[in-house]
Amino acid sequence: MTMPDSVRRGGLAALALVLAAALFVAVNVAIDRLGGGLRADLTQDRLFTLSPGTRSVLGRIDEPITLRLYVSERLAREIPSYGVYATRVREMLQEYRAAARGRIDLRIVDPAPFSDEEERALAVGIQGVPVNQAGELVYFGLAGSNTADKEEVIPFLQPERERFLEYDLTKLVYNLVTAKKKPVGLLSSIPLQGQFMGPRVPPQPFAIWTQLQSFFEIRPIERDAASIPDDISMLVIVHPQNLSEKTQYAIDQFVLRGGRAMVFVDPHAEGDMGRPGPAAQTGMTSSNLPKLFAAWGMEMLDGKVAGDRQAARRVNAGDAQRVRAVDYVVWLSLREPNFDRSDVLTAETQLLNLASAGILRAKDGATTTLTPLVRTSDQSMEIDADQLKFAADPVALLANFKPSGERYTLVARVRGPAKSAFPDGAPKDEEKKEGEAQATAAPAPPAPAAEAKPHLAESSGPINVIVVADTDLLDDRFWAQVQDFFGQRMVVPVANNGDFVVNAIDNLSGDDALISLRSRGQSARPFTVVQDLQREAESAFRAKERELNDKLKATQEKLNELQKQEQGQGAARAVLTQSQQQAIDQFRAEMLDTRRQLREVQFELNRDINRLQTVVRAINIAGVPALVALFAIGLWAWRARRRRAAAAHPAS
């Protein structure tokens, strides 16, 4: 018996579907086995594309490390935002594992209540957060360990830090694979490690101090040091006030011998005014190194602060009851146009917040090259630092602001051959004072004699120094929000100040592995069309609301005036009462009508947004199925037409 053509075609179609499915599975298996886990990052912000710095750190792993992601299933289930972020973290860690090529053992752990996994999570330092009144804890943290039993922990992964997820993960891996942190000398007049406030008050370190300790071995250098230790190749100098000649000579010789330095100076350090010390009474808030800077072929203008109208931050020049928003031209939020994108240090910087920063310039006849890394816009001017001491007036500064059209350098890299700031050798008077002090002081135990180094009159090679004309860049209040999260100190950056400092030190110390770590986009994408509609509706609403409120206020004033007239007429009150009453009734009706219009405007505020939501919902619910149905109908019609054509013209 011959099989009908329709049955034969149906069988062939079913067989084709089975073969296509088998081919699809086979191709995926082949790609997974032979393609080494090929991936394509199609997100706009390249959320899953690892930075070169991260790949460099992963390439250094010479022995396996274990990463345990502790995430409570209940947390992800009951708080959807954490569930979304947990998926983001898990997928990012899988990218790390793939890039490490088998040298990362990734384990996902659900620390259920009263389980062994919960005990291990608490033992390694994962932060438990109560989720109900019974005190049941949930967890969302990351712990890493290497074969030498070194451990690193992120106690709780906050969604607020999603933009810095790669930075946090790479920092954890970096600390595990780096056997010994690079030593960095720190000579500072600012107590970055925290200031002693009393026996019962633990010192609170600056956020930048905590960040630096994660990457480097910080070694404090005394402010009267006569030399820099030989094993230090990188020196950070912060707010050098009244440094002795011998300490400046030690810095001079350190740089000339090839040591790298990052110097923070300031014509007006605003943080000094808020810290206990003489600056709050005397107003001596400046720092500078004119002698060393001159030898390096540069200078910071004395007593001058850079003001920038275009980069100015808005502040409240009023009070809590009466807000008065004003552009504070000496508090700067600097973005892409202000950075040198050709320098590796500022190539990826997005935002720096500075306050009352100084102005750097190259000196005539310098043998070095001063390269501006961060500059103001051309809407800038020089401002006397004395205007900012004790009680700065943002309104007056703005009123007197006259742009010079010049762009001022705030951060610069200085490179090239340089001569010593002490051509005659070590300062003799300092050595004499030291000898006198030793003769009068109590005898100290003998110290091993250090081998005297020959004086260098010029550099042995090109010097490499970065100078920042601002110390407030390091102050928490200008770049970070420090919060207490169930006893854990959490730092949420609002600018790239911390990243910039870490990257600069890493760059100067010769390691560019972390230089490409930067803030990334977020996986939760905003509805930009809705946001635009909200802004437009808000603008229209505020304008109409202001108009109606002004009308309401004017009506109320007229009503009050008529009522006062009525009460003050005395004997003529009976004659004027009828006309006044009519006016009062009219004004009251206007008030009621104005208030009704105001309510209507408020109701219409979200009309366009609700309409858009309805359209999007209709498209999702009915539009896509309708398109599929139309495609199916079109395919059926096309095949039916082919069958009719085949029947009308049978093969001979």
Steps between C-alpha positions, in 0.01 A plus 500: 500500500636840401544754785312829437710804416371696807603222738837468332558878526395497867743218577783677323424821691505315833826332409647835400405647839661208684818532292511879556467453877773234497723728292439790740600289800804360318622847400465628859687200639775542239538870577511430873760226460713646222436873521636545851176657625456765229304800624364821353429802721208682341429737793534871427746566786697178435404376846660159453812606311793480739745790503862441395602557861273222620632260235854590601422419865333171402802413287722522809323216679767232529313278745127433526281728708151427628215749490185428700194712428269479800151604395184408689225371278244672723665842453485469121141377516354760736694807379497497117765773468747282689401204286584695185831614644584147619457380142725781379773408754475130418533563125793736556680240712443245224679739264790513745510121515498471121776761461715327767489174298448257784697683768187624679274255679161672525244368746148633555384435857154546654567538876165371629418582865677277757692318226873427480519745208366778723763423763777516238362828363506661844845356574660664194335837566191504275249754632163362607202735470173437692207455266215471752414574861605150603858591413544258210811599308557515126834529325642646180878513514814368334795319660823408323794287607822368350711193568702692760181547709492872430141627508326807363135584563231735374258474797190616312459585132297818484302573180592867549858406405407325176694756295811395694438126490798421276724716715393319820535153349838570343629656821407180685677280243798739486550472877487119476754468219740770619733346752640830619355846456718774364640732769386861464640776719247752633605840634184683603388791718142371474408206727382270221513198732260671742540759772515417870185641660518331839561164665143380441460631146673285236665705224308499172741474206438683176340282233805559282724356774295180509510479122876551483561233764312250283763532227820624661707467812478852641808609695468833681799735460567748781462866406856570616655195328857545377479220242257275317545122558678319217225242446243770421473594135171693523438797730169677564524849651178653634465863612871566575481791744823648636724210402856530624786551260641155573166333414473699177856395418407134563206536256723677248760221501232229498348638180837559333600136567197377307240487775144582395290752692141619516465837673178655632528873574225756556463880514203453735431159655137522608532181703745679734221728620298205625782320683641582843822693461648844447351543153149552639626800705774646281359427156835353387358239266745511209786271406762527229848381404630799300866405527454144375241603241740757355767231463243282324416784258157597631314704760166531676374859500523632854169593663289435188206262457346390171134590453296346219143603419441206268618228743362668814297291742164632620475564873239644734600857585187543712387297798279199573184712490588696187703312242706716266680294236818667374793390283801485735774576251788360711338159559554318173349186350733423211399267218623370165581836332728585794720188470793413277373188323840427348656425841438151637425644843204716395391304194214332687428754776137610498459744790728676749378728778745769613464792741693831488773348285820681410649585161812329362728649235827411329791734566686668218813317393399173668680184389198290598165474326182583690203311354158615623290200603203692642404853398215742548281622215557834331226647724753539781679767699758538776352567846690615808512221757449758779139543385427139597632499854264489799178602318495464122202662324393295194258774389769770502749275322246434226401866470862610458595215268661612173637214283852554370458260208803301621502133601688441825694184581393329824682167466820451301762240420860626504759301306851559375850574626520721806766658719517494878331770704810487721796553264742534793401170657321424824394811696776574753289693747265207542790265571630745758163527672477125514841481665404761757177319577682172546749665736227638727260208482516190716728231355318258271597141425748482212345437158675320218686747286342549158732518207513858377388537140681736266323823422330512159512836327267383222272208432639168387215477250170673428300567815134398516283696742126567518395822673142560617415856603230391744491295821122510547484249216590244771227610744207258529233770478600594147499155338353226719199421714604305807215302655463259788342177380423280800834580658697485174649822359387524138644755258295592193701723262319783327809604302821337374734673747600175670549313171707788366740499797540120502554492124752785517708327767478170316598670177798676657615183674524331161192274507216586263291191580234692688503816291208390281272419791221752486139546589271302270136522403216338690306194393172662606445733204280807552201574275641812339181579307300487822759718673482755219121505526526542876735797460276662239188441708675624813612816321153570364341417835734729694437791261121461519515439873702820551252698287201368692666548838581861410138551399381335820729719708386818325135403549560429868669840545208681334257309717692589816514865393122515447433335834725755675315784325169354609610474861638857500201680350313533827179695435517459121520126531130451420530692172810314379417154624300393194764600241781368716314175552457457126874557447583260781274233350659555161854466637408189695356345184824585317698337780294184478533492121878559520541219751294270274727584204804433718367154587433432131858600411629268770280220368622558144865485604534128422247482218755454222696252711189292569412511130849379406477221757168392351649495149807302613279255689276456195803437279638242740168325554344520156750646257761222499240217479329694222824521302556126547144433387541723194825323413328161533205613284737639237702178499180294467376719213835475322509122530133473391578709194793273417282190535233646269766596247645149516153346451425728205826411329575136579839371399490331162 
